Amino acid sequence: MAEVIGGLREPAGSFADARDRVRQRRRSWARSSRTGHEPADGAGSLAGPGWSVDATVIERQRILRGWSRLELAHAAHVDPKTLRDLLGNRRRPNLGTVQATCTALGMTLAEVIRFS
């Protein structure tokens, strides 16, 4: 599908098609994050099925240190919205996010990961 950009017609099979594929992949990732299921094409987060994060352990350590969620996010070099989603169990987290959060609190992954 050709698209007119800045008065020039873009040839089919180029940027527009690649952009549409990227948008479709992002929608697929967003669906998998909300539902906790992997999309059919295998694209998804690094978190695998069979494990979850015990957010209460992280929250307990954060409160014991006297940190706000924002302070923890800065210490872990994680976006505050990502940390909010992790602690609220809104979506399946990336393993790197969990590791960074644990490291900032002086914890290990073994203390927060639960296998099902």
Steps between C-alpha positions, in 0.01 A plus 500: 500500500659823387477813709547866412752669730604861447363501146702190401341163447671229699545171311314196626699248698730752665482711813119497526487121504782476753329760718174303489682181600662679796163640610342155477784352708458772766126433522577132539745574783249727672235228488741242641600736782139559601397134485823334611496274192753485224380614158460234232813608311720449806583867553469614859678608814795321653283370780413140445189315591534319827640778715369815659622776730396521863455878510421500873860405579629793293249740657596383849871565437422839344297605805762370744758719326266798518502549123216622286426317178660788312820470705511126433448559128791745492725267701419210268531715183148393404217715368256581785203381290673167438562460872136589572387230259740249653386565856134512402520173303353683202713316246770237482835672563823469311754296694754784473257737672451256786878449531569875508231553764635217714857627471394849610340349810789264573292192424542201272263380231443184702328707767235642266451248218228240553479197274167342419 
